[in-house]
Each structure stands twice: as C-alpha cells, then as structure tokens.
C-alpha cells in the first residue's frame, strides 16, 4: 500500500497530530520500521534460520514512519512457536541489511 492515501493519512496521524496508533495481527505487523510482507509465501523458523536470505523472506521498510518504533520489527501471534526463530532472523537482517 505504498504511495496510497491510507499510507499518507496514517503517517500524518502519527507524525503531525502526534496521535497514537495501534493494530492487531496484520495491523501490528506494519507498525515497525521493518515489515515482514510475506509476499513470497510464509517462511518458517526452520527455513529462515537455515538460510537468513531464503526466498520466502520478504522485508520492507517503506510503509509507515512511526518514530518510536524505529529499529523495531514486529511479528504477531507468538503463541505459534514457529514464529520466534524467524523473528530472530528478521531482526538480524534488519541490523545487517
């Protein structure tokens, strides 16, 4: 949704109005500086830990500008243990790339 009216409005809401913003699941996932887009399918922890540059890992950082979430990558539904390993890889990639 880059370049959309929604992106513009959300960024203005946070950065011009200094207003809070929140989300659950996919809404949470787009709040951090780095976003796992899953545009190339969903990656498992095993796949991502085995290859931090697996083709299923698609990260972006050009949707929202939420200053207090700089250097943060979000991933929801941690009741699924398979997400923990991949989140570690996302954070490593955020720092390396």
NULORO-330886 format. One record per atom (N, C-alpha, C, O, CB): atom name; residue number from 1; z, x, y. Coordinates in nm, 4 decimals, decimal comma, always signed. Each point is the difference from the previous one (the first is absolute). Glycine has a CB too. Example, Ala and Ser with C-alpha at 12.3 -4.5 7.8 and 13.67 -1.06 7.14 Angstrom:
("N" 1 (+0,7800 +1,3190 -0,5690))
("CA" 1 (+0,0000 -0,0890 +0,1190))
("C" 1 (+0,0000 +0,0900 +0,1200))
("O" 1 (+0,0665 +0,1036 -0,0019))
("CB" 1 (+0,0581 -0,2928 -0,1154))
("N" 2 (-0,1966 +0,1542 +0,2223))
("CA" 2 (+0,0060 +0,0820 +0,1190))
("C" 2 (+0,0730 -0,0770 +0,1090))
("O" 2 (+0,0169 +0,0509 +0,1108))
("CB" 2 (-0,2314 +0,0675 -0,1736))
This chain:
("N" 1 (+0,0000 +0,0811 -0,1186))
("CA" 1 (+0,0000 -0,0811 +0,1186))
("C" 1 (+0,0000 +0,0859 +0,1255))
("O" 1 (+0,0423 -0,0443 +0,1068))
("CB" 1 (+0,0764 -0,1341 -0,2328))
("N" 2 (-0,1658 +0,2997 +0,1124))
("CA" 2 (-0,0075 +0,0874 +0,1156))
("C" 2 (-0,1023 -0,0539 +0,0994))
("O" 2 (-0,1071 -0,0473 -0,0382))
("CB" 2 (+0,1736 +0,2447 -0,1037))
("N" 3 (-0,0317 -0,1894 +0,2691))
("CA" 3 (-0,0907 -0,0456 +0,1046))
("C" 3 (-0,0009 -0,1503 +0,0192))
("O" 3 (-0,0908 -0,0530 +0,0641))
("CB" 3 (-0,0458 +0,2491 -0,1135))
("N" 4 (+0,2356 -0,2664 -0,0046))
("CA" 4 (+0,0042 -0,1458 +0,0111))
("C" 4 (+0,0961 -0,0441 +0,1101))
("O" 4 (+0,0819 +0,0783 +0,0481))
("CB" 4 (-0,1369 -0,0968 -0,2920))
("N" 5 (+0,0436 -0,1050 +0,2817))
("CA" 5 (+0,0899 -0,0604 +0,0971))
("C" 5 (+0,1436 +0,0023 -0,0535))
("O" 5 (+0,0942 +0,0207 +0,0765))
("CB" 5 (-0,2819 -0,1678 +0,0094))
("N" 6 (+0,2044 +0,1264 -0,2144))
("CA" 6 (+0,1332 +0,0031 -0,0607))
("C" 6 (+0,0642 +0,1367 +0,0190))
("O" 6 (+0,1163 +0,0089 +0,0393))
("CB" 6 (-0,1882 -0,1804 -0,2080))
("N" 7 (-0,0020 +0,2767 +0,1414))
("CA" 7 (+0,0515 +0,1349 +0,0184))
("C" 7 (+0,0412 +0,0216 +0,1459))
("O" 7 (+0,1076 +0,0532 +0,0273))
("CB" 7 (-0,2541 +0,0294 -0,2158))
("N" 8 (+0,0633 -0,1227 +0,2790))
("CA" 8 (+0,0288 +0,0148 +0,1431))
("C" 8 (+0,1271 -0,0752 +0,0397))
("O" 8 (+0,0853 +0,0540 +0,0704))
("CB" 8 (-0,3310 -0,0291 -0,0267))
("N" 9 (+0,2577 -0,1482 -0,0887))
("CA" 9 (+0,1164 -0,0832 +0,0347))
("C" 9 (+0,1297 +0,0554 -0,0579))
("O" 9 (+0,1027 +0,0015 +0,0679))
("CB" 9 (-0,2533 -0,1996 -0,0594))
("N" 10 (+0,1464 +0,2437 -0,1336))
("CA" 10 (+0,1203 +0,0545 -0,0626))
("C" 10 (+0,0445 +0,1284 +0,0696))
("O" 10 (+0,1192 +0,0198 +0,0237))
("CB" 10 (-0,1883 -0,1217 -0,2424))
("N" 11 (-0,0260 +0,1888 +0,2514))
("CA" 11 (+0,0357 +0,1229 +0,0693))
("C" 11 (+0,0548 -0,0285 +0,1396))
("O" 11 (+0,0943 +0,0656 +0,0442))
("CB" 11 (-0,2701 +0,0551 -0,1747))
("N" 12 (+0,1176 -0,2176 +0,1996))
("CA" 12 (+0,0508 -0,0382 +0,1330))
("C" 12 (+0,1398 -0,0596 -0,0112))
("O" 12 (+0,0860 +0,0268 +0,0840))
("CB" 12 (-0,3213 -0,0683 -0,0046))
("N" 13 (+0,2581 -0,0382 -0,1816))
("CA" 13 (+0,1305 -0,0627 -0,0219))
("C" 13 (+0,1093 +0,1067 -0,0113))
("O" 13 (+0,1077 -0,0134 +0,0581))
("CB" 13 (-0,2199 -0,1812 -0,1742))
("N" 14 (+0,0829 +0,2998 +0,0409))
("CA" 14 (+0,0978 +0,1057 -0,0232))
("C" 14 (+0,0091 +0,0952 +0,1191))
("O" 14 (+0,1099 +0,0327 +0,0446))
("CB" 14 (-0,1545 -0,0501 -0,2898))
("N" 15 (-0,0690 +0,0616 +0,2965))
("CA" 15 (-0,0008 +0,1093 +0,0965))
("C" 15 (+0,0056 -0,0425 +0,1461))
("O" 15 (+0,0446 +0,0779 +0,0842))
("CB" 15 (-0,1705 +0,0458 -0,2511))
("N" 16 (+0,0824 -0,2435 +0,1988))
("CA" 16 (+0,0055 -0,0458 +0,1385))
("C" 16 (+0,1197 -0,0916 +0,0245))
("O" 16 (+0,0678 +0,0112 +0,1021))
("CB" 16 (-0,3164 +0,0081 -0,0901))
("N" 17 (+0,2736 -0,1087 -0,1053))
("CA" 17 (+0,1133 -0,0913 +0,0129))
("C" 17 (+0,1292 +0,0605 -0,0534))
("O" 17 (+0,1085 -0,0528 +0,0245))
("CB" 17 (-0,2671 -0,1374 -0,0435))
("N" 18 (+0,1473 +0,3010 -0,0540))
("CA" 18 (+0,1160 +0,0598 -0,0677))
("C" 18 (+0,0721 -0,1039 -0,0851))
("O" 18 (+0,1230 -0,0051 -0,0033))
("CB" 18 (-0,0976 +0,1701 +0,1913))
("N" 19 (-0,1025 -0,2463 -0,2554))
("CA" 19 (+0,0532 -0,1087 -0,0813))
("C" 19 (+0,0033 +0,0413 -0,1469))
("O" 19 (-0,0777 +0,0852 -0,0431))
("CB" 19 (-0,0097 -0,2546 +0,2085))
("N" 20 (+0,1766 +0,1090 -0,2409))
("CA" 20 (+0,0095 +0,0352 -0,1422))
("C" 20 (-0,1176 -0,0549 -0,0797))
("O" 20 (-0,0675 -0,0947 +0,0405))
("CB" 20 (+0,3159 +0,0975 -0,0196))
("N" 21 (-0,2697 +0,0589 -0,1332))
("CA" 21 (-0,1048 -0,0436 -0,0918))
("C" 21 (+0,0523 +0,0238 -0,1412))
("O" 21 (+0,0764 +0,0938 -0,0226))
("CB" 21 (-0,2650 -0,0410 +0,1891))
("N" 22 (+0,1495 -0,1344 -0,2590))
("CA" 22 (+0,0458 +0,0159 -0,1373))
("C" 22 (-0,0996 -0,0599 -0,0962))
("O" 22 (-0,0971 -0,0639 +0,0407))
("CB" 22 (+0,3334 +0,0599 +0,0362))
("N" 23 (-0,2122 +0,0244 -0,2021))
("CA" 23 (-0,0889 -0,0558 -0,1006))
("C" 23 (+0,0599 +0,0163 -0,1379))
("O" 23 (+0,0901 +0,0812 -0,0208))
("CB" 23 (-0,2871 -0,0314 +0,1650))
("N" 24 (+0,1473 -0,1261 -0,2367))
("CA" 24 (+0,0401 +0,0132 -0,1393))
("C" 24 (-0,1243 +0,0304 -0,0814))
("O" 24 (-0,1099 -0,0431 +0,0350))
("CB" 24 (+0,3059 -0,1162 -0,0054))
("N" 25 (-0,1793 +0,2317 -0,1358))
("CA" 25 (-0,1078 +0,0365 -0,0902))
("C" 25 (-0,1144 +0,0660 +0,0775))
("O" 25 (+0,0190 +0,1085 +0,0549))
("CB" 25 (+0,0449 -0,2984 -0,2085))
("N" 26 (-0,1807 +0,1282 +0,1595))
("CA" 26 (-0,1138 +0,0601 +0,0707))
("C" 26 (+0,0284 +0,0170 +0,1486))
("O" 26 (-0,0498 +0,0939 +0,0622))
("CB" 26 (-0,1037 -0,1962 -0,2298))
("N" 27 (+0,2327 +0,0128 +0,2251))
("CA" 27 (+0,0367 +0,0128 +0,1412))
("C" 27 (+0,0835 +0,1239 +0,0257))
("O" 27 (-0,0171 +0,0667 +0,1021))
("CB" 27 (+0,0093 -0,3136 -0,0817))
("N" 28 (+0,0974 +0,2778 -0,1115))
("CA" 28 (+0,0777 +0,1227 +0,0103))
("C" 28 (-0,0890 +0,1215 -0,0216))
("O" 28 (+0,0138 +0,1008 +0,0694))
("CB" 28 (+0,1902 -0,2227 -0,1490))
("N" 29 (-0,2931 +0,1125 -0,0142))
("CA" 29 (-0,0824 +0,1143 -0,0394))
("C" 29 (-0,0859 +0,0547 +0,1142))
("O" 29 (-0,0377 +0,1172 -0,0035))
("CB" 29 (+0,0345 -0,2111 -0,2258))
("N" 30 (-0,0285 +0,0136 +0,3290))
("CA" 30 (-0,0860 +0,0466 +0,1096))
("C" 30 (+0,0784 +0,0458 +0,1218))
("O" 30 (-0,0604 +0,0361 +0,1010))
("CB" 30 (-0,1132 -0,1913 -0,1822))
("N" 31 (+0,3056 +0,1548 +0,0748))
("CA" 31 (+0,0803 +0,0365 +0,1166))
("C" 31 (+0,0181 +0,1502 +0,0182))
("O" 31 (+0,0132 +0,0460 +0,1135))
("CB" 31 (+0,1029 -0,2605 -0,1418))
("N" 32 (-0,1152 +0,2908 -0,0771))
("CA" 32 (+0,0226 +0,1434 +0,0108))
("C" 32 (-0,1193 +0,0731 +0,0573))
("O" 32 (-0,1092 -0,0556 +0,0118))
("CB" 32 (+0,2625 +0,0395 -0,2033))
("N" 33 (-0,1309 +0,1423 +0,2271))
("CA" 33 (-0,1094 +0,0813 +0,0543))
("C" 33 (-0,1113 +0,0171 -0,1024))
("O" 33 (-0,1182 -0,0036 +0,0342))
("CB" 33 (+0,2814 +0,1238 +0,1127))
("N" 34 (-0,1246 -0,1014 -0,2726))
("CA" 34 (-0,0973 +0,0156 -0,1073))
("C" 34 (+0,0039 -0,1234 -0,0878))
("O" 34 (+0,1070 -0,0454 -0,0406))
("CB" 34 (-0,0830 +0,2966 +0,0453))
("N" 35 (-0,1412 -0,3050 -0,0335))
("CA" 35 (-0,0123 -0,1236 -0,0769))
("C" 35 (-0,0778 +0,0284 -0,1285))
("O" 35 (-0,1081 +0,0589 +0,0035))
("CB" 35 (+0,1157 -0,1986 +0,2088))
("N" 36 (+0,0477 +0,0977 -0,3242))
("CA" 36 (-0,0721 +0,0033 -0,1271))
("C" 36 (-0,0852 -0,1253 -0,0034))
("O" 36 (+0,0526 -0,1108 -0,0105))
("CB" 36 (+0,1306 +0,2440 -0,1107))
("N" 37 (-0,3144 -0,1168 +0,1298))
("CA" 37 (-0,0900 -0,1149 +0,0132))
("C" 37 (-0,0398 -0,0637 -0,1319))
("O" 37 (-0,0416 -0,1159 -0,0014))
("CB" 37 (-0,0413 +0,2212 +0,2054))
("N" 38 (+0,0939 -0,0346 -0,3133))
("CA" 38 (-0,0392 -0,0487 -0,1326))
("C" 38 (-0,1455 -0,0457 -0,0037))
("O" 38 (-0,0367 -0,0833 -0,0828))
("CB" 38 (+0,2728 +0,0145 +0,0439))
("N" 39 (-0,3178 +0,1219 +0,1268))
("CA" 39 (-0,1405 -0,0429 +0,0033))
("C" 39 (-0,0795 +0,0501 -0,1200))
("O" 39 (-0,1077 -0,0522 -0,0287))
("CB" 39 (+0,1214 +0,0505 +0,2764))
("N" 40 (+0,0379 +0,1023 -0,3181))
("CA" 40 (-0,0680 +0,0531 -0,1187))
("C" 40 (+0,0761 -0,0340 -0,1269))
("O" 40 (+0,0033 +0,0804 -0,0931))
("CB" 40 (-0,0963 +0,1050 +0,2312))
("N" 41 (+0,1536 -0,3018 -0,1436))
("CA" 41 (+0,0845 -0,0462 -0,1099))
("C" 41 (+0,1424 +0,0480 +0,0214))
("O" 41 (+0,0265 +0,0781 +0,0914))
("CB" 41 (-0,2228 -0,0765 -0,2486))
("N" 42 (+0,2859 -0,0469 +0,0752))
("CA" 42 (+0,1414 +0,0359 +0,0106))
("C" 42 (+0,0267 +0,1239 -0,0843))
("O" 42 (-0,0438 +0,0088 -0,1147))
("CB" 42 (+0,1083 -0,2504 +0,1541))
("N" 43 (+0,0069 +0,3363 +0,0176))
("CA" 43 (+0,0307 +0,1232 -0,0719))
("C" 43 (+0,1406 -0,0089 -0,0577))
("O" 43 (+0,0906 -0,0549 +0,0628))
("CB" 43 (-0,2448 +0,1872 +0,0877))
("N" 44 (+0,1714 -0,0786 -0,2691))
("CA" 44 (+0,1318 +0,0025 -0,0628))
("C" 44 (+0,0717 +0,1299 +0,0363))
("O" 44 (-0,0613 +0,0945 +0,0497))
("CB" 44 (-0,0224 -0,2391 -0,2399))
("N" 45 (+0,2131 +0,1475 +0,1648))
("CA" 45 (+0,0755 +0,1230 +0,0220))
("C" 45 (-0,0526 +0,1119 -0,0883))
("O" 45 (-0,0149 +0,1134 +0,0457))
("CB" 45 (+0,2164 -0,2480 +0,0158))
("N" 46 (-0,2296 +0,1041 -0,1866))
("CA" 46 (-0,0509 +0,1023 -0,0914))
("C" 46 (-0,1307 +0,0597 +0,0508))
("O" 46 (-0,0181 +0,1217 -0,0016))
("CB" 46 (+0,1285 -0,2403 -0,1887))
("N" 47 (-0,2014 +0,0325 +0,2353))
("CA" 47 (-0,1276 +0,0486 +0,0514))
("C" 47 (+0,0187 +0,0846 +0,1259))
("O" 47 (-0,0591 +0,1072 +0,0128))
("CB" 47 (-0,0525 -0,3092 -0,1092))
("N" 48 (+0,1935 +0,1536 +0,1883))
("CA" 48 (+0,0163 +0,0710 +0,1272))
("C" 48 (+0,0781 +0,1304 -0,0168))
("O" 48 (-0,0347 +0,1007 +0,0616))
("CB" 48 (+0,0271 -0,3208 +0,0564))
("N" 49 (+0,1122 +0,2195 -0,2002))
("CA" 49 (+0,0750 +0,1235 -0,0241))
("C" 49 (-0,0846 +0,1019 -0,0761))
("O" 49 (+0,0150 +0,1206 +0,0196))
("CB" 49 (+0,1985 -0,2526 -0,0217))
("N" 50 (-0,3017 +0,0838 -0,0838))
("CA" 50 (-0,0900 +0,0883 -0,0746))
("C" 50 (-0,1087 +0,0598 +0,0871))
("O" 50 (-0,0473 +0,1104 -0,0269))
("CB" 50 (+0,0929 -0,2452 -0,1742))
("N" 51 (-0,0856 +0,0632 +0,3049))
("CA" 51 (-0,1033 +0,0476 +0,0913))
("C" 51 (+0,0236 -0,0637 +0,1370))
("O" 51 (-0,0408 -0,1139 +0,0226))
("CB" 51 (-0,1261 +0,1439 -0,2136))
("N" 52 (+0,2314 +0,0410 +0,2816))
("CA" 52 (+0,0299 -0,0571 +0,1320))
("C" 52 (-0,1244 -0,0390 +0,0807))
("O" 52 (+0,0106 -0,0666 +0,1030))
("CB" 52 (+0,1949 +0,2040 -0,1042))
("N" 53 (-0,3227 -0,0955 -0,0460))
("CA" 53 (-0,1255 -0,0376 +0,0668))
("C" 53 (-0,0851 -0,0895 -0,0907))
("O" 53 (-0,1228 +0,0009 +0,0081))
("CB" 53 (+0,1279 +0,2150 +0,1229))
("N" 54 (+0,0609 -0,2919 -0,2161))
("CA" 54 (-0,0672 -0,0945 -0,0896))
("C" 54 (-0,0877 -0,0946 +0,0836))
("O" 54 (+0,0369 -0,0377 +0,1112))
("CB" 54 (+0,1555 +0,0512 -0,2797))
("N" 55 (-0,3070 -0,0505 +0,1145))
("CA" 55 (-0,0925 -0,0862 +0,0754))
("C" 55 (+0,0586 -0,1368 +0,0320))
("O" 55 (-0,0484 -0,0675 +0,0909))
("CB" 55 (-0,1385 +0,1861 -0,2007))
("N" 56 (+0,2892 -0,1605 +0,0380))
("CA" 56 (+0,0623 -0,1295 +0,0283))
("C" 56 (+0,0967 +0,0057 +0,1194))
("O" 56 (+0,0460 -0,1037 +0,0478))
("CB" 56 (-0,0686 +0,0486 -0,2906))
("N" 57 (+0,0527 +0,1753 +0,2900))
("CA" 57 (+0,0906 +0,0121 +0,1146))
("C" 57 (-0,0823 -0,0072 +0,1280))
("O" 57 (-0,0825 +0,0872 +0,0272))
("CB" 57 (+0,2469 +0,0534 -0,1612))
("N" 58 (-0,1412 -0,2438 +0,2107))
("CA" 58 (-0,0691 -0,0172 +0,1279))
("C" 58 (+0,1057 -0,0227 +0,1079))
("O" 58 (+0,0697 -0,1014 +0,0009))
("CB" 58 (-0,2779 +0,0045 -0,1143))
("N" 59 (+0,2181 +0,1935 +0,2038))
("CA" 59 (+0,0989 -0,0051 +0,1068))
("C" 59 (-0,0716 -0,0087 +0,1347))
("O" 59 (-0,1080 +0,0561 +0,0184))
("CB" 59 (+0,2731 +0,0767 -0,1580))
("N" 60 (-0,1033 -0,2037 +0,2321))
("CA" 60 (-0,0557 -0,0136 +0,1348))
("C" 60 (+0,1133 +0,0084 +0,1011))
("O" 60 (+0,1160 -0,0239 -0,0335))
("CB" 60 (-0,3077 -0,1185 -0,0519))
("N" 61 (+0,1581 +0,1759 +0,2068))
("CA" 61 (+0,1027 +0,0052 +0,1041))
("C" 61 (-0,0544 -0,0500 +0,1337))
("O" 61 (+0,0379 +0,0503 +0,1058))
("CB" 61 (+0,0698 +0,1428 -0,2243))
("N" 62 (-0,1943 -0,2898 +0,1134))
("CA" 62 (-0,0671 -0,0436 +0,1225))
("C" 62 (+0,0115 -0,1498 +0,0267))
("O" 62 (-0,0841 -0,0566 +0,0699))
("CB" 62 (-0,0720 +0,2440 -0,1030))
("N" 63 (+0,2586 -0,2520 -0,0212))
("CA" 63 (+0,0105 -0,1445 +0,0232))
("C" 63 (+0,1007 -0,0317 +0,1089))
("O" 63 (-0,0384 -0,0469 +0,1071))
("CB" 63 (-0,0235 +0,0068 -0,3445))
("N" 64 (+0,1891 +0,0643 +0,2129))
("CA" 64 (+0,1028 -0,0317 +0,0999))
("C" 64 (+0,0609 +0,1267 +0,0576))
("O" 64 (+0,0074 +0,1034 -0,0663))
("CB" 64 (+0,0415 -0,3176 -0,0528))
("N" 65 (-0,0059 +0,2040 +0,2428))
("CA" 65 (+0,0688 +0,1085 +0,0674))
("C" 65 (+0,1415 -0,0473 +0,0296))
("O" 65 (+0,0263 -0,0582 +0,1053))
("CB" 65 (-0,2424 +0,1491 -0,0042))
("N" 66 (+0,3066 -0,0654 -0,1945))
("CA" 66 (+0,1397 -0,0401 +0,0134))
("C" 66 (+0,0804 +0,1298 +0,0104))
("O" 66 (+0,0341 +0,0603 -0,1017))
("CB" 66 (-0,0661 -0,2809 -0,0311))
("N" 67 (+0,0624 +0,2636 +0,2562))
("CA" 67 (+0,0590 +0,1328 +0,0203))
("C" 67 (+0,1248 +0,0291 -0,0830))
("O" 67 (+0,0162 +0,1125 -0,0471))
("CB" 67 (-0,1072 -0,1252 +0,2732))
("N" 68 (+0,1784 -0,0836 -0,2452))
("CA" 68 (+0,1216 +0,0285 -0,0763))
("C" 68 (-0,0262 +0,0089 -0,1499))
("O" 68 (+0,0920 +0,0273 -0,0771))
("CB" 68 (+0,0383 -0,1427 +0,2540))
("N" 69 (-0,2543 +0,0927 -0,2190))
("CA" 69 (-0,0356 +0,0186 -0,1404))
("C" 69 (-0,0985 +0,1153 -0,0179))
("O" 69 (-0,0674 +0,0094 -0,1026))
("CB" 69 (+0,1066 -0,2534 +0,0637))
("N" 70 (-0,0473 +0,3323 +0,1401))
("CA" 70 (-0,0788 +0,1223 -0,0150))
("C" 70 (+0,0554 +0,0796 -0,1175))
("O" 70 (+0,1208 +0,0035 -0,0236))
("CB" 70 (-0,1741 +0,0021 +0,2721))
("N" 71 (-0,0361 +0,0570 -0,3203))
("CA" 71 (+0,0356 +0,0825 -0,1163))
("C" 71 (+0,0655 -0,0807 -0,1113))
("O" 71 (+0,0777 +0,0535 -0,0790))
("CB" 71 (-0,0501 +0,1389 +0,2327))
("N" 72 (-0,0597 -0,3222 -0,1594))
("CA" 72 (+0,0527 -0,0874 -0,1049))
("C" 72 (-0,1171 -0,0597 -0,0770))
("O" 72 (-0,0985 -0,0444 +0,0590))
("CB" 72 (+0,3061 -0,0085 +0,0780))
("N" 73 (-0,1956 +0,0525 -0,2682))
("CA" 73 (-0,0942 -0,0722 -0,0846))
("C" 73 (+0,0821 -0,1039 -0,0751))
("O" 73 (+0,1039 +0,0322 -0,0576))
("CB" 73 (-0,2642 +0,1686 +0,0338))
("N" 74 (+0,1142 -0,3243 +0,0242))
("CA" 74 (+0,0740 -0,1079 -0,0648))
("C" 74 (-0,0681 -0,0398 -0,1305))
("O" 74 (-0,1214 +0,0135 -0,0148))
("CB" 74 (+0,2013 -0,0954 +0,2389))
("N" 75 (-0,0018 +0,0339 -0,3159))
("CA" 75 (-0,0511 -0,0530 -0,1264))
("C" 75 (+0,1033 -0,1011 -0,0463))
("O" 75 (+0,1170 +0,0346 -0,0165))
("CB" 75 (-0,2451 +0,1810 -0,0460))
("N" 76 (+0,0884 -0,3358 +0,0419))
("CA" 76 (+0,0952 -0,1063 -0,0307))
("C" 76 (+0,0158 -0,0211 -0,1508))
("O" 76 (-0,0690 +0,0611 -0,0817))
("CB" 76 (+0,0090 -0,1699 +0,2984))
("N" 77 (+0,1500 +0,0232 -0,2486))
("CA" 77 (+0,0267 -0,0427 -0,1378))
("C" 77 (+0,0495 +0,1135 -0,0888))
("O" 77 (-0,0577 +0,0291 -0,1048))
("CB" 77 (-0,1166 -0,2022 +0,1334))
("N" 78 (+0,2819 +0,2360 +0,0156))
("CA" 78 (+0,0565 +0,1106 -0,0755))
("C" 78 (+0,0719 -0,0441 -0,1267))
("O" 78 (+0,0510 +0,0841 -0,0741))
("CB" 78 (-0,0286 +0,0366 +0,2874))
("N" 79 (-0,0173 -0,2498 -0,2394))
("CA" 79 (+0,0520 -0,0432 -0,1299))
("C" 79 (-0,0979 +0,0370 -0,1105))
("O" 79 (+0,0333 -0,0093 -0,1181))
("CB" 79 (+0,0912 -0,1797 +0,2279))
("N" 80 (-0,2447 +0,2307 -0,0723))
("CA" 80 (-0,0984 +0,0515 -0,0937))
("C" 80 (+0,0134 +0,1527 +0,0012))
("O" 80 (-0,0474 +0,0641 +0,0938))
("CB" 80 (-0,1130 -0,2636 -0,0573))
("N" 81 (+0,2234 +0,2593 -0,1378))
("CA" 81 (+0,0244 +0,1442 +0,0005))
("C" 81 (-0,1267 +0,0825 +0,0118))
("O" 81 (+0,0064 +0,1159 +0,0409))
("CB" 81 (+0,1929 -0,1590 -0,1769))
("N" 82 (-0,3145 -0,0133 +0,1013))
("CA" 82 (-0,1235 +0,0773 +0,0054))
("C" 82 (-0,0395 +0,0338 +0,1433))
("O" 82 (-0,0832 +0,0884 +0,0207))
("CB" 82 (+0,0105 -0,1984 -0,2318))
("N" 83 (+0,1286 +0,0438 +0,3086))
("CA" 83 (-0,0359 +0,0292 +0,1392))
("C" 83 (+0,0715 +0,1221 +0,0553))
("O" 83 (-0,0444 +0,0564 +0,1000))
("CB" 83 (+0,0034 -0,2975 -0,0685))
("N" 84 (+0,1485 +0,2827 -0,0925))
("CA" 84 (+0,0812 +0,1088 +0,0563))
("C" 84 (-0,0722 +0,1344 -0,0045))
("O" 84 (+0,0034 +0,0755 +0,0972))
("CB" 84 (+0,2009 -0,1991 -0,1678))
("N" 85 (-0,2683 +0,1533 -0,0392))
("CA" 85 (-0,0722 +0,1269 -0,0116))
("C" 85 (-0,1182 +0,0078 +0,0948))
("O" 85 (-0,0248 +0,1038 +0,0614))
("CB" 85 (+0,0953 -0,0915 -0,2981))
("N" 86 (-0,1422 -0,1210 +0,2480))
("CA" 86 (-0,1167 +0,0041 +0,0884))
("C" 86 (+0,0425 +0,0112 +0,1465))
("O" 86 (-0,0698 +0,0619 +0,0803))
("CB" 86 (-0,0596 -0,1984 -0,2471))
("N" 87 (+0,2434 +0,0770 +0,2016))
("CA" 87 (+0,0490 +0,0113 +0,1370))
("C" 87 (+0,0309 +0,1461 +0,0335))
("O" 87 (-0,0258 +0,0455 +0,1114))
("CB" 87 (+0,1205 -0,2793 -0,1249))
("N" 88 (-0,0401 +0,3057 -0,0821))
("CA" 88 (+0,0255 +0,1424 +0,0189))
("C" 88 (-0,1294 +0,0734 +0,0313))
("O" 88 (-0,0032 +0,0863 +0,0876))
("CB" 88 (+0,1992 -0,0995 -0,2433))
("N" 89 (-0,3022 -0,0209 +0,0845))
("CA" 89 (-0,1309 +0,0617 +0,0241))
("C" 89 (-0,0533 -0,0406 +0,1371))
("O" 89 (-0,0566 +0,0836 +0,0705))
("CB" 89 (+0,0094 -0,0831 -0,3181))
("N" 90 (+0,0637 -0,1250 +0,2865))
("CA" 90 (-0,0467 -0,0444 +0,1324))
("C" 90 (+0,0695 +0,0802 +0,1098))
("O" 90 (-0,0641 +0,0426 +0,0961))
("CB" 90 (+0,0209 -0,2749 -0,1862))
("N" 91 (+0,1749 +0,2530 +0,0757))
("CA" 91 (+0,0741 +0,0764 +0,1010))
("C" 91 (-0,0467 +0,1455 +0,0029))
("O" 91 (-0,0140 +0,0587 +0,1073))
("CB" 91 (+0,2125 -0,2107 -0,1381))
("N" 92 (-0,2225 +0,2100 -0,0863))
("CA" 92 (-0,0481 +0,1380 -0,0058))
("C" 92 (-0,1376 +0,0112 +0,0653))
("O" 92 (-0,0265 +0,0935 +0,0755))
("CB" 92 (+0,1583 -0,0554 -0,2869))
("N" 93 (-0,2185 -0,1340 +0,1815))
("CA" 93 (-0,1336 +0,0010 +0,0608))
("C" 93 (+0,0079 -0,0187 +0,1511))
("O" 93 (-0,0767 +0,0614 +0,0743))
("CB" 93 (-0,0187 -0,1525 -0,2871))
("N" 94 (+0,1879 +0,0066 +0,2587))
("CA" 94 (+0,0170 -0,0226 +0,1435))
("C" 94 (+0,0358 +0,1321 +0,0673))
("O" 94 (-0,0523 +0,0307 +0,1071))
("CB" 94 (+0,1263 -0,2703 -0,1471))
("N" 95 (+0,0128 +0,3166 -0,0204))
("CA" 95 (+0,0413 +0,1277 +0,0588))
("C" 95 (-0,1061 +0,1085 -0,0130))
("O" 95 (-0,0159 +0,0820 +0,0904))
("CB" 95 (+0,2496 -0,1433 -0,1420))
("N" 96 (-0,3060 +0,0627 -0,0590))
("CA" 96 (-0,1018 +0,1028 -0,0236))
("C" 96 (-0,1281 -0,0272 +0,0757))
("O" 96 (-0,0566 +0,0904 +0,0614))
("CB" 96 (+0,1546 -0,0525 -0,2844))
("N" 97 (-0,1442 -0,1617 +0,2191))
("CA" 97 (-0,1302 -0,0342 +0,0586))
("C" 97 (+0,0134 -0,0304 +0,1478))
("O" 97 (-0,0992 -0,0308 +0,0660))
("CB" 97 (+0,0236 -0,0585 -0,2861))
